[in-house]
């Protein structure tokens, strides 16, 4: 289930981006932030303004990285199937490692997006306050 839900979350965002927000998310018009940011061409030094849509509906309205929750669900399911009670805790290594990796990645992504989008990302965080697990983190 975790793998399928991860795919569904990624697909939801892909459809949203491809349609430039002109789609339905879970049967409703999506909530999103239109974020503007500036990039500088390294060769010419010329700055140009870009726009991104930050989805705050569906899976992406529950947590900013809710797809990580699905990845972790799959990882823990696989590790628990290896029966750590009988085979030792080493079989849980993958799930624990992935948890640490994804929590750190969510933190780094937040820092990167705050720098990139500025006030627009703060608005997005107000709409979607949780990083991975709705109501918890």
C-alpha positions, -999 to 999 in steps of 0.1 A, spaced: 0 0 0 28 24 9 44 21 -26 10 27 -43 2 57 -22 37 71 -28 30 68 -65 -4 84 -62 11 114 -43 38 119 -69 13 115 -97 -11 140 -81 17 167 -81 28 158 -116 -7 163 -130 -11 195 -111 22 209 -125 15 197 -160 -19 214 -160 -5 245 -144 -30 242 -116 -60 238 -139 -72 204 -126 -91 189 -97 -74 175 -67 -96 150 -48 -126 164 -67 -120 200 -58 -102 230 -72 -67 229 -57 -53 254 -32 -18 266 -41 7 294 -38 20 311 -69 57 316 -59 80 339 -78 118 336 -75 148 349 -94 176 329 -110 209 342 -124 224 327 -155 260 317 -145 274 325 -180 258 359 -187 250 371 -151 215 380 -163 187 376 -137 153 364 -147 121 358 -127 105 324 -126 72 311 -112 64 279 -94 31 266 -81 33 251 -46 4 226 -42 -14 228 -8 -42 203 -16 -47 166 -16 -17 146 -3 4 178 -5 -21 197 17 -16 171 45 22 175 48 49 190 27 66 156 22 37 132 28 51 109 2 80 102 26 54 88 51 44 64 24 80 54 17 86 49 54 54 28 57 67 5 30 101 3 46 89 -5 80 64 -31 66 92 -49 48 115 -48 78 88 -61 102 81 -89 78 117 -100 84 106 -107 120 131 -87 141 119 -105 173 133 -137 159 161 -124 135 174 -95 156 171 -58 153 196 -56 124 167 -63 100 153 -29 110 184 -11 98 169 -1 64 138 15 79 157 33 106 183 46 82 156 57 57 138 75 86 169 95 95 177 102 58 142 115 50 138 136 82 172 152 74 162 157 37 129 173 47 148 197 70 173 206 42 145 210 17 127 235 40 159 256 43 165 255 5 129 265 -2 129 293 23 159 308 5 145 302 -29 109 313 -24 111 336 6 77 350 17 59 326 -7 73 296 11 62 311 45 27 313 31 29 277 20 41 266 54 12 284 70 -12 264 47 8 231 52 24 233 86 36 196 88 67 183 71 61 145 69 34 132 93 2 153 96 -5 165 131 29 153 144 59 165 124 
